Amino acid sequence: MTLPPFQDFMLPVLEYVQGMPHVSIASSREPMIRRFAISPEDSEALLPSGQQTVLSNRLSWSFNYLLRAGLLERPSHGVYEITDRGRDVLRHRPARIDVPFLRQFQEFTEFVDGPAADSKKSPELPSGSPPDPDVGAGDPDAPPSDLPKLKHFILPVLKTLAKGDASASQMSKPIADLLSLTQEQAAELLPSGTKTRVSDRISWSLTYLKKAGLIRRVSSGVYSVTPEGEKVIAENPEIIDVPFLNRYPDFRNYYANRENAADGTATQPGSPAPGETDEDEDEEKASTLTPDEMMELTANELQASIKAEIKREIQQLSPTAFEKLIIEVMRGLKYSARGTALHTGKSKDGGIDGIITEDALGLDSIYLQAKRYVGSSVTKMEIQAFAGAMDGHAVTKGVFVTFSTFTKDAENFAKVSPKHIRLINGNELVELMYNHNIGVRTHRSIELKRVDQDFFKDLEG
């Protein structure tokens, strides 16, 4: 998608409103498409939520910012006109109107920062967008955090692990000592109030190092240095940051894929939330994306991160525990709501790992097979063997689940088989668990509101 950043629309919108009486956001859409030569595909591209086009969203925020700065006024609902201040701005022929430009107007500054805002606060983040954990907490009067950035945590985390296996919580004090953090810095919380910034940055340092293959997880939440990590320590680098880690293909792929989340096309899970990387990156995003887009980007990245964590937890399971997981997934999907769910993995029941009965009398059953493969795909021969085991029990419904993938021949066999055999690969398993709250739970909910324009319009009728 090649739509201009939303701040690029502000000057053209103001110029358009100057030449047209009673302009609405919708009426500006076609002129802006022509002005920027936006393709039909880009003009209809949707936000990840699917509720609005990206173009309409960026135009809406451009109008809103110009209104907040006093360059536009709204004489009636949904209708905009240029003000004397707006005309005066255009008389000076500005090369660009963006957030720094609009900050010369007190009304806009108060809108962005809140009354009596600290002048040091980041100029790019609008009110109502996700707070930037590298700039300040959710309080608009809070001063910028002087805690070292994420990139300054990564090398100390690696060096700490070189002294012995440890979990994130066990590293908090050693890392604070290595970075000479004050007690106030060590206790500083994220805006949610649920975690310290130090703990959060250690967690993301572990994620980055693991993606690069410099550390590995030896048990739940405990990490150790790999031989490659030992080589890096021997190099004695001054800092380990994203450019340094990009030498490793796995990290490069991971980091590249997280960038795709901005347009909802991320293909791999595991992206940290914006604001926990570098300030420069966050400011670039804030100048490019509208608050709505930033919130959706944040939600997408958090969702991808949780799904990656689900994958990591499944990878740690034993084959027997994986079989039990599949039983719980079927329960979570309500397949045993009126019947039973039985784990048969250790009973050597003809290659069947579980049985779901869909009714109280057990007249209708689903047989389950679970293979916790990592790296290798399930073949057609294995699906045929599963179908044969179903034959031995006169069962017509089966679900075969693997943590890896299925070969094309295996998928084709399942499609043409007279039995109803459903194949679930690792990615779909994670999606099912996430979407149906299996192995995850709601941490907190954020309710977003929008002004009901029709409500106020009806009052005038």
SESE-802867 format. One record per residue (C-alpha): residue number from 0; x, y, z. Coordinates in steps of 0.02 Angstrom, whole numbers, always signed. Example, Ala and Ser with C-alpha at 12.3 -4.5 7.8 and 13.67 -1.06 7.14 Angstrom:
% SESE-802867
+-----+--------+--------+--------+
! pos !     c1 !     c2 !     c3 !
+-----+--------+--------+--------+
!   0 !   +615 !   -225 !   +390 !
!   1 !   +684 !    -53 !   +357 !
+-----+--------+--------+--------+
//
This chain:
% SESE-802867
+-----+--------+--------+--------+
! pos !     c1 !     c2 !     c3 !
+-----+--------+--------+--------+
!   0 !     +0 !     +0 !     +0 !
!   1 !    +73 !   +169 !    -53 !
!   2 !    -48 !   +294 !    +24 !
!   3 !    +36 !   +456 !    +82 !
!   4 !    +58 !   +477 !   +271 !
!   5 !    -91 !   +563 !   +349 !
!   6 !     +7 !   +724 !   +383 !
!   7 !    +39 !   +742 !   +196 !
!   8 !   -148 !   +769 !   +172 !
!   9 !   -162 !   +921 !   +286 !
!  10 !   -103 !  +1058 !   +167 !
!  11 !   -199 !   +990 !    +16 !
!  12 !   -356 !   +974 !   +124 !
!  13 !   -341 !  +1154 !   +184 !
!  14 !   -314 !  +1215 !     +5 !
!  15 !   -465 !  +1115 !    -54 !
!  16 !   -579 !  +1184 !    +82 !
!  17 !   -523 !  +1362 !    +41 !
!  18 !   -590 !  +1346 !   -135 !
!  19 !   -752 !  +1256 !    -95 !
!  20 !   -898 !  +1307 !    +17 !
!  21 !   -972 !  +1183 !   +141 !
!  22 !   -848 !  +1041 !   +121 !
!  23 !   -874 !   +870 !   +199 !
!  24 !   -741 !   +738 !   +228 !
!  25 !   -828 !   +625 !   +102 !
!  26 !   -828 !   +761 !    -32 !
!  27 !   -639 !   +782 !    -14 !
!  28 !   -605 !   +600 !    -52 !
!  29 !   -607 !   +606 !   -243 !
!  30 !   -506 !   +769 !   -255 !
!  31 !   -372 !   +693 !   -142 !
!  32 !   -370 !   +534 !   -247 !
!  33 !   -337 !   +641 !   -401 !
!  34 !   -212 !   +754 !   -310 !
!  35 !   -103 !   +608 !   -253 !
!  36 !   -140 !   +492 !   -401 !
!  37 !   -201 !   +358 !   -281 !
!  38 !   -241 !   +193 !   -365 !
!  39 !   -415 !   +113 !   -349 !
!  40 !   -339 !    -28 !   -246 !
!  41 !   -256 !    +92 !   -123 !
!  42 !   -411 !   +201 !   -111 !
!  43 !   -515 !    +51 !    -55 !
!  44 !   -385 !    -27 !    +61 !
!  45 !   -461 !    -57 !   +232 !
!  46 !   -394 !    -37 !   +407 !
!  47 !   -355 !   -206 !   +489 !
!  48 !   -523 !   -195 !   +579 !
!  49 !   -611 !   -190 !   +410 !
!  50 !   -726 !    -51 !   +469 !
!  51 !   -657 !    +96 !   +371 !
!  52 !   -542 !   +130 !   +224 !
!  53 !   -367 !   +190 !   +267 !
!  54 !   -393 !   +341 !   +152 !
!  55 !   -552 !   +396 !   +240 !
!  56 !   -470 !   +374 !   +408 !
!  57 !   -320 !   +481 !   +360 !
!  58 !   -431 !   +616 !   +287 !
!  59 !   -538 !   +616 !   +445 !
!  60 !   -388 !   +644 !   +556 !
!  61 !   -320 !   +780 !   +440 !
!  62 !   -484 !   +874 !   +454 !
!  63 !   -485 !   +846 !   +642 !
!  64 !   -309 !   +915 !   +666 !
!  65 !   -344 !  +1068 !   +558 !
!  66 !   -504 !  +1097 !   +657 !
!  67 !   -411 !  +1082 !   +824 !
!  68 !   -281 !  +1207 !   +763 !
!  69 !   -415 !  +1334 !   +716 !
!  70 !   -378 !  +1327 !   +530 !
!  71 !   -549 !  +1253 !   +495 !
!  72 !   -717 !  +1275 !   +579 !
!  73 !   -873 !  +1167 !   +578 !
!  74 !  -1029 !  +1275 !   +556 !
!  75 !  -1142 !  +1121 !   +557 !
!  76 !  -1124 !   +934 !   +581 !
!  77 !  -1006 !   +858 !   +453 !
!  78 !   -977 !  +1023 !   +362 !
!  79 !   -810 !  +1117 !   +364 !
!  80 !   -757 !  +1292 !   +313 !
!  81 !   -590 !  +1380 !   +315 !
!  82 !   -560 !  +1512 !   +450 !
!  83 !   -469 !  +1677 !   +439 !
!  84 !   -321 !  +1593 !   +524 !
!  85 !   -324 !  +1457 !   +392 !
!  86 !   -324 !  +1586 !   +252 !
!  87 !   -179 !  +1677 !   +336 !
!  88 !    -80 !  +1514 !   +342 !
!  89 !   -107 !  +1485 !   +157 !
!  90 !    -56 !  +1664 !   +116 !
!  91 !   +116 !  +1621 !   +186 !
!  92 !   +128 !  +1475 !    +63 !
!  93 !   +193 !  +1340 !   +184 !
!  94 !   +286 !  +1196 !   +104 !
!  95 !   +201 !  +1074 !   +223 !
!  96 !    +75 !  +1072 !   +365 !
!  97 !   +110 !   +938 !   +495 !
!  98 !   +106 !   +915 !   +683 !
!  99 !   +261 !  +1023 !   +720 !
! 100 !   +186 !  +1161 !   +611 !
! 101 !    +18 !  +1154 !   +701 !
! 102 !   +102 !  +1166 !   +871 !
! 103 !   +121 !  +1353 !   +847 !
! 104 !    -65 !  +1364 !   +889 !
! 105 !   -103 !  +1347 !  +1075 !
! 106 !   -271 !  +1261 !  +1047 !
! 107 !   -186 !  +1121 !   +951 !
! 108 !    -46 !  +1102 !  +1078 !
! 109 !   -174 !  +1085 !  +1218 !
! 110 !   -270 !   +957 !  +1114 !
! 111 !   -114 !   +852 !  +1088 !
! 112 !    -32 !   +868 !  +1258 !
! 113 !   -171 !   +921 !  +1374 !
! 114 !   -172 !  +1086 !  +1469 !
! 115 !     -6 !  +1143 !  +1541 !
! 116 !    +85 !   +999 !  +1457 !
! 117 !   +269 !   +974 !  +1480 !
! 118 !   +358 !  +1055 !  +1333 !
! 119 !   +479 !   +909 !  +1324 !
! 120 !   +344 !   +785 !  +1282 !
! 121 !   +359 !   +702 !  +1112 !
! 122 !   +282 !   +819 !   +981 !
! 123 !   +220 !   +678 !   +872 !
! 124 !    +98 !   +576 !   +976 !
! 125 !    -81 !   +640 !   +972 !
! 126 !   -198 !   +626 !  +1120 !
! 127 !   -301 !   +469 !  +1112 !
! 128 !   -165 !   +364 !  +1030 !
! 129 !    -74 !   +227 !  +1123 !
! 130 !    +50 !   +304 !  +1247 !
! 131 !   +233 !   +288 !  +1200 !
! 132 !   +322 !   +192 !  +1339 !
! 133 !   +489 !   +266 !  +1284 !
! 134 !   +429 !   +445 !  +1299 !
! 135 !   +320 !   +451 !  +1455 !
! 136 !   +179 !   +366 !  +1545 !
! 137 !     -3 !   +389 !  +1508 !
! 138 !     -8 !   +551 !  +1608 !
! 139 !    +15 !   +696 !  +1484 !
! 140 !   +109 !   +794 !  +1616 !
! 141 !   +235 !   +655 !  +1645 !
! 142 !   +414 !   +697 !  +1596 !
! 143 !   +501 !   +589 !  +1467 !
! 144 !   +576 !   +430 !  +1536 !
! 145 !   +766 !   +433 !  +1552 !
! 146 !   +775 !   +244 !  +1561 !
! 147 !   +898 !   +172 !  +1433 !
! 148 !   +817 !   +114 !  +1272 !
! 149 !   +784 !    -67 !  +1229 !
! 150 !   +943 !    -79 !  +1125 !
! 151 !  +1047 !    -39 !  +1279 !
! 152 !   +974 !   -188 !  +1373 !
! 153 !  +1013 !   -325 !  +1246 !
! 154 !  +1201 !   -343 !  +1275 !
! 155 !  +1186 !   -339 !  +1466 !
! 156 !  +1053 !   -474 !  +1456 !
! 157 !  +1168 !   -585 !  +1351 !
! 158 !  +1315 !   -556 !  +1469 !
! 159 !  +1207 !   -597 !  +1620 !
! 160 !  +1152 !   -762 !  +1542 !
! 161 !  +1335 !   -802 !  +1505 !
! 162 !  +1359 !   -817 !  +1694 !
! 163 !  +1222 !   -947 !  +1710 !
! 164 !  +1046 !   -995 !  +1655 !
! 165 !   +914 !   -874 !  +1717 !
! 166 !   +735 !   -814 !  +1695 !
! 167 !   +682 !   -636 !  +1656 !
! 168 !   +634 !   -603 !  +1837 !
! 169 !   +802 !   -667 !  +1900 !
! 170 !   +893 !   -545 !  +1786 !
! 171 !   +807 !   -385 !  +1843 !
! 172 !   +930 !   -341 !  +1982 !
! 173 !  +1091 !   -391 !  +1889 !
! 174 !  +1035 !   -290 !  +1737 !
! 175 !   +990 !   -140 !  +1845 !
! 176 !  +1165 !   -149 !  +1922 !
! 177 !  +1251 !   -165 !  +1752 !
! 178 !  +1158 !    -13 !  +1686 !
! 179 !  +1180 !    +84 !  +1849 !
! 180 !   +994 !   +116 !  +1863 !
! 181 !   +924 !   +216 !  +2008 !
! 182 !   +791 !   +142 !  +2121 !
! 183 !   +664 !   +256 !  +2038 !
! 184 !   +712 !   +194 !  +1864 !
! 185 !   +707 !    +12 !  +1918 !
! 186 !   +533 !    +36 !  +1992 !
! 187 !   +461 !   +135 !  +1846 !
! 188 !   +302 !    +55 !  +1780 !
! 189 !   +226 !    +39 !  +1607 !
! 190 !    +67 !   +144 !  +1581 !
! 191 !    -37 !    -11 !  +1619 !
! 192 !    +39 !    -18 !  +1793 !
! 193 !    +58 !   -207 !  +1780 !
! 194 !   +244 !   -221 !  +1744 !
! 195 !   +404 !   -121 !  +1765 !
! 196 !   +487 !    -50 !  +1611 !
! 197 !   +647 !   -141 !  +1658 !
! 198 !   +559 !   -310 !  +1661 !
! 199 !   +474 !   -271 !  +1496 !
! 200 !   +635 !   -223 !  +1409 !
! 201 !   +723 !   -377 !  +1476 !
! 202 !   +581 !   -483 !  +1407 !
! 203 !   +597 !   -405 !  +1234 !
! 204 !   +787 !   -420 !  +1241 !
! 205 !   +763 !   -607 !  +1271 !
! 206 !   +644 !   -615 !  +1122 !
! 207 !   +769 !   -528 !  +1007 !
! 208 !   +915 !   -634 !  +1065 !
! 209 !   +815 !   -795 !  +1046 !
! 210 !   +757 !   -746 !   +871 !
! 211 !   +940 !   -716 !   +824 !
! 212 !   +991 !   -886 !   +894 !
! 213 !  +1106 !   -812 !  +1026 !
! 214 !  +1008 !   -890 !  +1170 !
! 215 !   +889 !  -1035 !  +1189 !
! 216 !   +753 !  -1081 !  +1312 !
! 217 !   +803 !  -1231 !  +1416 !
! 218 !   +641 !  -1240 !  +1517 !
! 219 !   +485 !  -1137 !  +1547 !
! 220 !   +545 !   -957 !  +1561 !
! 221 !   +730 !  -1003 !  +1585 !
! 222 !   +862 !   -960 !  +1454 !
! 223 !  +1044 !  -1003 !  +1418 !
! 224 !  +1175 !   -940 !  +1297 !
! 225 !  +1204 !  -1038 !  +1136 !
! 226 !  +1376 !  -1066 !  +1057 !
! 227 !  +1336 !   -924 !   +936 !
! 228 !  +1296 !   -812 !  +1083 !
! 229 !  +1464 !   -856 !  +1161 !
! 230 !  +1549 !   -804 !   +998 !
! 231 !  +1462 !   -635 !  +1006 !
! 232 !  +1518 !   -608 !  +1186 !
! 233 !  +1696 !   -649 !  +1132 !
! 234 !  +1684 !   -512 !  +1000 !
! 235 !  +1657 !   -389 !  +1143 !
! 236 !  +1536 !   -274 !  +1045 !
! 237 !  +1496 !   -102 !  +1116 !
! 238 !  +1309 !   -128 !  +1086 !
! 239 !  +1190 !   -258 !  +1016 !
! 240 !  +1050 !   -174 !   +921 !
! 241 !   +939 !   -213 !   +772 !
! 242 !  +1075 !   -178 !   +640 !
! 243 !  +1191 !   -295 !   +736 !
! 244 !  +1060 !   -433 !   +749 !
! 245 !  +1014 !   -416 !   +564 !
! 246 !  +1169 !   -519 !   +524 !
! 247 !  +1065 !   -671 !   +574 !
! 248 !   +936 !   -726 !   +442 !
! 249 !   +808 !   -788 !   +568 !
! 250 !   +807 !   -622 !   +658 !
! 251 !   +805 !   -527 !   +494 !
! 252 !   +650 !   -621 !   +438 !
! 253 !   +565 !   -597 !   +606 !
! 254 !   +600 !   -410 !   +610 !
! 255 !   +550 !   -384 !   +429 !
! 256 !   +384 !   -474 !   +455 !
! 257 !   +338 !   -368 !   +606 !
! 258 !   +347 !   -214 !   +494 !
! 259 !   +207 !   -285 !   +386 !
! 260 !    +88 !   -272 !   +533 !
! 261 !    +55 !    -89 !   +491 !
! 262 !    -56 !   -140 !   +346 !
! 263 !   -120 !   -300 !   +427 !
! 264 !    -13 !   -416 !   +321 !
! 265 !   +102 !   -489 !   +453 !
! 266 !   +140 !   -670 !   +412 !
! 267 !   +240 !   -722 !   +564 !
! 268 !   +198 !   -699 !   +748 !
! 269 !   +311 !   -624 !   +877 !
! 270 !   +312 !   -434 !   +860 !
! 271 !   +339 !   -320 !  +1008 !
! 272 !   +224 !   -174 !  +1037 !
! 273 !   +271 !     -4 !   +965 !
! 274 !   +361 !   +106 !  +1089 !
! 275 !   +469 !    -34 !  +1159 !
! 276 !   +598 !    -18 !  +1022 !
! 277 !   +677 !   +148 !   +973 !
! 278 !   +604 !   +321 !   +992 !
! 279 !   +652 !   +365 !   +813 !
! 280 !   +550 !   +219 !   +748 !
! 281 !   +400 !   +269 !   +855 !
! 282 !   +407 !   +450 !   +799 !
! 283 !   +415 !   +393 !   +617 !
! 284 !   +260 !   +286 !   +643 !
! 285 !   +168 !   +426 !   +732 !
! 286 !   +203 !   +546 !   +590 !
! 287 !   +144 !   +419 !   +461 !
! 288 !     -5 !   +336 !   +543 !
! 289 !   -166 !   +407 !   +614 !
! 290 !   -210 !   +370 !   +796 !
! 291 !   -335 !   +239 !   +737 !
! 292 !   -202 !   +153 !   +633 !
! 293 !    -78 !   +159 !   +777 !
! 294 !   -203 !    +78 !   +894 !
! 295 !   -242 !    -59 !   +769 !
! 296 !    -56 !    -84 !   +735 !
! 297 !    -24 !   -101 !   +921 !
! 298 !   -167 !   -225 !   +940 !
! 299 !   -105 !   -328 !   +792 !
! 300 !    +73 !   -333 !   +858 !
! 301 !    +18 !   -383 !  +1032 !
! 302 !    -93 !   -518 !   +958 !
! 303 !    +52 !   -584 !   +854 !
! 304 !   +164 !   -584 !  +1007 !
! 305 !    +37 !   -685 !  +1108 !
! 306 !    +19 !   -811 !   +966 !
! 307 !   +207 !   -830 !   +960 !
! 308 !   +207 !   -865 !  +1147 !
! 309 !    +72 !   -997 !  +1123 !
! 310 !   +184 !  -1081 !   +993 !
! 311 !   +332 !  -1077 !  +1111 !
! 312 !   +230 !  -1157 !  +1250 !
! 313 !   +167 !  -1295 !  +1135 !
! 314 !   +346 !  -1331 !  +1079 !
! 315 !   +392 !  -1367 !  +1260 !
! 316 !   +255 !  -1498 !  +1280 !
! 317 !   +291 !  -1684 !  +1284 !
! 318 !   +199 !  -1793 !  +1156 !
! 319 !    +78 !  -1850 !  +1291 !
! 320 !    +45 !  -1673 !  +1349 !
! 321 !    +15 !  -1623 !  +1168 !
! 322 !   -117 !  -1760 !  +1153 !
! 323 !   -201 !  -1692 !  +1311 !
! 324 !   -194 !  -1517 !  +1236 !
! 325 !   -293 !  -1575 !  +1083 !
! 326 !   -427 !  -1648 !  +1198 !
! 327 !   -438 !  -1478 !  +1285 !
! 328 !   -448 !  -1389 !  +1118 !
! 329 !   -595 !  -1498 !  +1066 !
! 330 !   -677 !  -1461 !  +1234 !
! 331 !   -646 !  -1276 !  +1206 !
! 332 !   -731 !  -1290 !  +1036 !
! 333 !   -883 !  -1364 !  +1126 !
! 334 !   -875 !  -1532 !  +1037 !
! 335 !   -902 !  -1629 !  +1198 !
! 336 !  -1034 !  -1512 !  +1269 !
! 337 !  -1165 !  -1652 !  +1278 !
! 338 !  -1046 !  -1799 !  +1279 !
! 339 !   -873 !  -1844 !  +1342 !
! 340 !   -691 !  -1817 !  +1297 !
! 341 !   -571 !  -1960 !  +1329 !
! 342 !   -381 !  -1965 !  +1312 !
! 343 !   -332 !  -2139 !  +1249 !
! 344 !   -152 !  -2105 !  +1200 !
! 345 !    -73 !  -2230 !  +1321 !
! 346 !   -203 !  -2366 !  +1293 !
! 347 !   -130 !  -2412 !  +1122 !
! 348 !   -305 !  -2399 !  +1051 !
! 349 !   -260 !  -2431 !   +869 !
! 350 !   -169 !  -2266 !   +841 !
! 351 !   -309 !  -2162 !   +916 !
! 352 !   -256 !  -2029 !  +1042 !
! 353 !   -428 !  -1968 !  +1095 !
! 354 !   -613 !  -1997 !  +1076 !
! 355 !   -747 !  -1863 !  +1081 !
! 356 !   -928 !  -1917 !  +1099 !
! 357 !  -1051 !  -1786 !  +1040 !
! 358 !  -1202 !  -1853 !  +1135 !
! 359 !  -1234 !  -1925 !  +1308 !
! 360 !  -1258 !  -2102 !  +1240 !
! 361 !  -1098 !  -2102 !  +1138 !
! 362 !  -1188 !  -2141 !   +976 !
! 363 !  -1090 !  -2011 !   +876 !
! 364 !   -901 !  -2008 !   +901 !
! 365 !   -751 !  -1911 !   +835 !
! 366 !   -580 !  -1995 !   +840 !
! 367 !   -424 !  -1890 !   +868 !
! 368 !   -243 !  -1911 !   +819 !
! 369 !   -107 !  -1791 !   +880 !
! 370 !    +70 !  -1780 !   +813 !
! 371 !   +186 !  -1653 !   +894 !
! 372 !   +307 !  -1651 !   +748 !
! 373 !   +432 !  -1509 !   +734 !
! 374 !   +512 !  -1486 !   +564 !
! 375 !   +441 !  -1637 !   +473 !
! 376 !   +271 !  -1645 !   +389 !
! 377 !   +134 !  -1775 !   +414 !
! 378 !   +126 !  -1887 !   +261 !
! 379 !    -15 !  -1968 !   +163 !
! 380 !    +34 !  -2138 !   +237 !
! 381 !     -1 !  -2075 !   +413 !
! 382 !   -172 !  -2008 !   +364 !
! 383 !   -211 !  -2175 !   +280 !
! 384 !   -162 !  -2266 !   +441 !
! 385 !   -276 !  -2150 !   +540 !
! 386 !   -419 !  -2186 !   +420 !
! 387 !   -386 !  -2372 !   +442 !
! 388 !   -394 !  -2355 !   +632 !
! 389 !   -561 !  -2266 !   +611 !
! 390 !   -621 !  -2411 !   +502 !
! 391 !   -579 !  -2532 !   +640 !
! 392 !   -702 !  -2442 !   +754 !
! 393 !   -834 !  -2402 !   +621 !
! 394 !   -807 !  -2215 !   +649 !
! 395 !   -834 !  -2089 !   +508 !
! 396 !   -772 !  -1928 !   +589 !
! 397 !   -591 !  -1892 !   +631 !
! 398 !   -477 !  -1746 !   +673 !
! 399 !   -290 !  -1758 !   +643 !
! 400 !   -187 !  -1621 !   +726 !
! 401 !     -2 !  -1586 !   +705 !
! 402 !   +110 !  -1446 !   +767 !
! 403 !   +198 !  -1446 !   +598 !
! 404 !   +115 !  -1461 !   +426 !
! 405 !    +40 !  -1589 !   +308 !
! 406 !   +110 !  -1641 !   +140 !
! 407 !     +4 !  -1599 !    -12 !
! 408 !    -32 !  -1785 !    -39 !
! 409 !    -94 !  -1799 !   +140 !
! 410 !   -211 !  -1650 !   +116 !
! 411 !   -277 !  -1720 !    -48 !
! 412 !   -310 !  -1891 !    +30 !
! 413 !   -410 !  -1812 !   +171 !
! 414 !   -514 !  -1713 !    +45 !
! 415 !   -562 !  -1863 !    -62 !
! 416 !   -582 !  -1987 !    +81 !
! 417 !   -762 !  -2048 !   +105 !
! 418 !   -735 !  -2015 !   +290 !
! 419 !   -744 !  -1841 !   +366 !
! 420 !   -562 !  -1812 !   +412 !
! 421 !   -516 !  -1636 !   +467 !
! 422 !   -331 !  -1588 !   +464 !
! 423 !   -267 !  -1451 !   +580 !
! 424 !    -87 !  -1389 !   +562 !
! 425 !    +15 !  -1292 !   +689 !
! 426 !    -34 !  -1118 !   +631 !
! 427 !   -219 !  -1160 !   +631 !
! 428 !   -204 !  -1240 !   +802 !
! 429 !   -132 !  -1078 !   +873 !
! 430 !   -270 !   -976 !   +788 !
! 431 !   -405 !  -1089 !   +862 !
! 432 !   -329 !  -1077 !  +1036 !
! 433 !   -315 !   -887 !  +1026 !
! 434 !   -487 !   -857 !   +953 !
! 435 !   -576 !   -974 !  +1074 !
! 436 !   -481 !   -926 !  +1232 !
! 437 !   -397 !  -1096 !  +1252 !
! 438 !   -236 !  -1076 !  +1351 !
! 439 !   -257 !   -887 !  +1351 !
! 440 !   -365 !   -768 !  +1450 !
! 441 !   -414 !   -586 !  +1437 !
! 442 !   -285 !   -479 !  +1525 !
! 443 !   -380 !   -315 !  +1513 !
! 444 !   -506 !   -232 !  +1397 !
! 445 !   -500 !    -56 !  +1327 !
! 446 !   -665 !    +22 !  +1273 !
! 447 !   -649 !   +147 !  +1130 !
! 448 !   -789 !   +271 !  +1100 !
! 449 !   -836 !   +379 !   +952 !
! 450 !   -946 !   +533 !   +947 !
! 451 !  -1122 !   +495 !   +884 !
! 452 !  -1145 !   +632 !   +754 !
! 453 !  -1324 !   +578 !   +719 !
! 454 !  -1369 !   +605 !   +903 !
! 455 !  -1319 !   +788 !   +896 !
! 456 !  -1391 !   +813 !   +722 !
! 457 !  -1561 !   +749 !   +783 !
! 458 !  -1562 !   +880 !   +920 !
! 459 !  -1568 !  +1015 !   +785 !
! 460 !  -1718 !   +933 !   +700 !
+-----+--------+--------+--------+
//
